[in-house]
């Protein structure tokens, strides 16, 4: 593959800009040459070049084929469709929309079934959407201002007036979250996430924070979260769940974070918590 330098994408994919500009930016963001993308889409480089320069108008099917090959998020696929002169294909509805009732029920079932272990759902910008009764255990002691909706999970986790002082392996967990955020930015080119990463990187790290690598870390397998509570230090591992093959923007951007006890002590403490 030919190495291609990726420019920064604009603040938002603006459907008023020509389709060819959008296409070229996403191609370069994915670090693909015209030959690479043409091979992926099974078209000629001449045809691709003509679409990027505006000399050729793509069909609706061609827009969908190219955005699928480029892994463009549904929200941005809509913008590219509009830029090419077509109606958006993917709907964006609030989670409480009646049409999403089955998906909403699935989310709540996962969250509630995971109790007494913490589980939450977040949108594409890491704003809290829903959570089970065990999550407040992880939020205790945070500045009330950080708990005003919309609650940003990453900001709450890493802010010095949030729950950061209670995270034993803060340096380790902080770097883990930064890497996840960088991967998300690379995938979506979302400027809000880029600004969030810059903000989070500016938060101070307490001088007494433990070093990056902890004894007992499951290297290359899972990242533990060690959390101080009145009951003692609780240790968690987390998993992320997303909807498979969504055709709704809201569902594609929704993620469920579930925390599992990493040791017997944590498991027993959580099981002995009073029911809500």
Wavefront OBJ file of the C-alpha trace (Angstrom):
o trace
v 0.000 0.000 0.000
v 1.271 3.508 -0.853
v 1.659 5.709 2.220
v -0.513 8.803 2.016
v -0.413 11.728 4.405
v -3.830 12.326 5.960
v -4.916 15.940 6.397
v -7.144 16.999 9.254
v -10.813 16.756 8.382
v -12.944 19.904 8.643
v -14.798 20.739 11.834
v -17.821 18.874 10.503
v -18.639 17.085 7.269
v -20.526 19.900 5.574
v -22.999 18.656 2.917
v -22.717 22.072 1.213
v -19.164 21.235 0.154
v -18.709 19.278 -3.097
v -18.902 15.524 -2.823
v -15.458 15.175 -4.374
v -13.839 17.141 -1.556
v -15.504 14.927 1.038
v -14.417 11.788 -0.787
v -10.814 12.900 -1.137
v -10.577 13.903 2.524
v -11.931 10.572 3.750
v -9.620 8.709 1.366
v -6.600 10.600 2.672
v -7.792 10.245 6.269
v -7.770 6.472 5.737
v -4.299 6.840 4.171
v -5.320 5.312 0.876
v -4.080 6.223 -2.574
v -6.548 6.545 -5.441
v -5.305 3.172 -6.675
v -5.947 1.587 -3.260
v -9.526 2.852 -3.042
v -10.274 2.122 -6.700
v -9.189 -1.491 -6.176
v -11.307 -1.748 -3.017
v -14.377 -0.330 -4.792
v -13.700 -2.271 -8.019
v -13.689 0.831 -10.206
v -11.049 2.504 -12.340
v -8.696 5.109 -10.915
v -9.860 7.397 -13.733
v -13.478 7.139 -12.538
v -12.429 7.802 -8.940
v -10.310 10.771 -9.985
v -13.206 12.218 -11.971
v -15.494 11.922 -8.922
v -12.960 13.636 -6.668
v -12.507 16.536 -9.101
v -16.225 16.892 -9.802
v -15.967 15.873 -13.445
v -18.187 12.851 -12.743
v -21.327 12.682 -10.587
v -21.547 9.416 -8.619
v -24.719 7.374 -8.468
v -26.358 6.809 -5.083
v -25.118 3.222 -5.157
v -21.580 4.400 -5.854
v -21.665 6.805 -2.888
v -22.767 3.962 -0.618
v -20.120 1.616 -2.037
v -17.309 4.113 -1.519
v -18.375 5.106 1.995
v -18.689 1.443 2.942
v -15.176 0.694 1.644
v -13.846 3.733 3.530
v -15.601 2.761 6.768
v -17.340 6.135 6.984
v -19.686 6.379 10.018
v -23.411 6.483 9.247
v -23.726 10.119 10.305
v -21.087 11.141 7.762
v -22.464 8.823 5.076
v -25.646 10.862 5.221
v -23.623 14.039 4.694
v -21.853 12.562 1.681
v -25.166 11.433 0.185
v -26.561 14.947 0.533
v -23.388 16.450 -0.946
v -23.841 14.176 -3.972
v -27.453 15.313 -4.379
v -29.299 12.429 -2.713
v -31.518 12.119 0.330
v -29.980 10.854 3.583
v -30.358 7.112 4.056
v -29.785 6.611 7.786
v -32.175 8.025 10.357
v -31.125 9.567 13.636
v -33.693 9.266 16.398
v -33.502 9.794 20.147
v -33.238 6.581 22.123
v -36.703 7.170 23.581
v -38.263 7.220 20.085
v -40.987 4.515 19.828
v -39.223 3.077 16.779
v -36.210 2.266 18.964
v -38.245 0.658 21.748
v -36.800 -2.813 21.211
v -33.232 -1.474 21.143
v -33.868 0.610 24.271
v -35.278 -2.435 26.044
v -32.205 -4.443 25.034
v -29.938 -1.743 26.486
v -31.824 -1.631 29.777
v -31.924 -5.423 29.985
v -28.141 -5.631 29.653
v -27.558 -2.870 32.197
v -29.965 -4.209 34.806
v -28.999 -7.847 34.306
v -25.383 -6.960 34.964
v -26.144 -5.791 38.520
v -24.695 -5.875 41.128
v -21.753 -5.075 38.870
v -21.614 -1.583 37.287
v -22.774 -1.061 33.705
v -23.558 2.065 31.701
v -24.391 3.270 28.207
v -22.766 6.273 26.517
v -23.196 8.182 23.260
v -20.501 8.933 20.685
v -19.064 11.773 22.782
v -18.941 9.656 25.961
v -21.963 11.350 27.505
v -23.867 9.156 29.946
v -27.134 7.853 28.508
v -28.197 5.235 31.053
v -26.729 3.177 33.904
v -27.616 0.631 36.550
v -27.835 1.098 40.304
v -24.201 0.101 40.922
v -22.681 2.931 38.888
v -23.153 5.636 41.588
v -20.651 3.652 43.663
v -18.038 4.784 41.137
v -19.251 8.406 41.095
v -19.163 9.154 44.795
v -17.152 12.167 45.918
v -17.183 13.924 42.540
v -17.831 17.653 42.287
v -21.611 18.099 41.753
v -20.877 20.323 38.748
v -19.409 17.309 36.929
v -22.602 15.352 37.597
v -24.862 17.865 35.861
v -26.325 16.494 32.606
v -24.916 15.744 30.199
v -22.415 13.834 32.315
v -19.281 13.141 30.306
v -17.818 9.862 31.518
v -14.238 10.602 30.527
v -14.269 14.085 32.029
v -15.784 12.710 35.244
v -13.190 9.930 35.347
v -10.066 12.036 34.828
v -10.925 15.471 36.226
v -9.010 16.205 39.465
v -12.343 17.137 41.073
v -14.040 14.093 39.636
v -13.248 10.509 40.564
v -9.597 10.592 39.445
v -8.270 10.851 43.038
v -10.000 7.547 43.826
v -8.441 5.629 40.923
v -5.426 3.776 42.285
v -3.846 3.138 38.877
v -4.746 6.559 37.464
v -1.700 6.907 35.187
v -2.347 3.488 33.689
v -6.090 4.002 33.284
v -5.592 7.522 31.917
v -3.274 6.259 29.170
v -5.711 3.460 28.396
v -8.579 5.941 27.929
v -6.417 8.217 25.797
v -5.578 5.337 23.481
v -9.236 4.381 23.132
v -10.118 7.984 22.386
v -7.361 8.273 19.764
v -8.672 5.147 18.050
v -12.186 6.572 18.044
v -10.956 9.859 16.572
v -9.038 7.990 13.870
v -12.197 6.070 12.989
v -14.697 8.952 13.053
v -12.631 12.128 12.540
v -14.956 13.723 15.104
v -13.684 17.213 16.086
v -15.625 17.139 19.388
v -13.677 14.040 20.426
v -10.414 15.655 19.353
v -11.197 18.674 21.548
v -12.146 16.369 24.425
v -8.828 14.519 24.156
v -6.924 17.804 24.240
v -8.867 18.885 27.332
v -8.277 15.603 29.151
v -4.569 15.608 28.372
v -4.332 18.967 30.132
v -5.609 17.619 33.450
v -2.870 17.325 36.090
v -1.831 13.949 37.439
v -1.379 13.784 41.235
v 2.254 13.549 42.272
v 1.453 10.458 44.349
v -0.084 8.615 41.402
v 1.315 5.137 40.837
v 3.605 4.474 37.841
v 2.317 3.369 34.462
v 2.892 -0.375 34.928
v 1.506 -2.081 38.012
v 2.487 -5.413 39.471
v -0.060 -8.014 38.476
v -1.172 -6.194 35.323
v -2.618 -8.562 32.693
v -0.268 -7.339 29.963
v -1.867 -7.248 26.519
v -5.085 -8.925 27.689
v -7.200 -6.627 29.858
v -6.757 -3.262 31.521
v -7.705 -3.251 35.209
v -9.412 -0.348 36.952
v -8.514 -0.173 40.636
v -10.856 2.012 42.613
v -10.779 3.247 46.222
v -14.081 2.927 48.086
v -15.088 2.959 51.768
v -15.171 -0.843 51.535
v -11.579 -1.023 50.241
v -9.884 -1.089 46.827
v -12.121 -2.634 44.196
v -10.618 -4.040 40.998
v -12.521 -4.214 37.712
v -12.045 -5.230 34.127
v -14.335 -3.709 31.522
v -15.892 -4.777 28.240
v -17.576 -2.677 25.564
v -20.669 -3.770 23.621
v -22.051 -2.126 20.487
v -25.039 -2.932 18.290
v -24.315 -5.214 15.353
v -25.148 -3.938 11.839
v -27.136 -0.865 12.965
v -28.919 1.229 10.323
v -29.743 4.048 12.739
v -27.179 6.737 13.559
v -28.061 6.774 17.260
v -27.603 3.030 17.650
v -24.303 2.957 15.771
v -22.947 5.586 18.139
v -24.182 3.927 21.349
v -21.757 1.883 23.463
v -22.384 -0.170 26.592
v -19.563 -0.376 29.118
v -19.812 -3.256 31.586
v -17.472 -3.724 34.539
v -16.652 -7.153 35.967
v -14.922 -7.878 39.285
v -11.264 -8.723 38.755
v -10.906 -10.485 42.115
v -12.961 -12.278 44.749
v -12.850 -9.351 47.183
v -14.504 -7.003 44.655
v -17.092 -9.630 43.757
v -18.105 -10.144 47.383
v -18.258 -6.416 48.192
v -20.572 -5.769 45.250
v -22.793 -8.735 46.038
v -23.269 -7.506 49.600
v -24.408 -4.031 48.545
v -28.028 -3.310 49.498
v -30.546 -3.572 46.676
v -31.825 -0.212 45.365
l 1 2 3 4 5 6 7 8 9 10 11 12 13 14 15 16 17 18 19 20 21 22 23 24 25 26 27 28 29 30 31 32 33 34 35 36 37 38 39 40 41 42 43 44 45 46 47 48 49 50 51 52 53 54 55 56 57 58 59 60 61 62 63 64 65 66 67 68 69 70 71 72 73 74 75 76 77 78 79 80 81 82 83 84 85 86 87 88 89 90 91 92 93 94 95 96 97 98 99 100 101 102 103 104 105 106 107 108 109 110 111 112 113 114 115 116 117 118 119 120 121 122 123 124 125 126 127 128 129 130 131 132 133 134 135 136 137 138 139 140 141 142 143 144 145 146 147 148 149 150 151 152 153 154 155 156 157 158 159 160 161 162 163 164 165 166 167 168 169 170 171 172 173 174 175 176 177 178 179 180 181 182 183 184 185 186 187 188 189 190 191 192 193 194 195 196 197 198 199 200 201 202 203 204 205 206 207 208 209 210 211 212 213 214 215 216 217 218 219 220 221 222 223 224 225 226 227 228 229 230 231 232 233 234 235 236 237 238 239 240 241 242 243 244 245 246 247 248 249 250 251 252 253 254 255 256 257 258 259 260 261 262 263 264 265 266 267 268 269 270 271 272 273 274 275 276
